Amino acid sequence: MERYVQLGVFHLLVGAVIVFMAVWALYPASTLGSEPWWHAALKIIFGALMVGAGLKLLRT
């Protein structure tokens, strides 16, 4: 059971970081540069899926 908790927390954290990076990249005035909107949208979707997987793992 502890392994699922660790895996769930990992998915939550990594998914949140991916979503944060994608939202940050949508603003062209940021100091870290920008990327195409479609790439940021894919990262937001992928990050949201990871957050959802983390929540599902923590519920079991």
Secondary structure, DSSP 8 states (H G I E B T S, - for coil): -HHHHHHHHHHHHHHHHHHHHHHHHT-TTSTT----HHHHHHHHHHHHHHHHHHHHHHH-
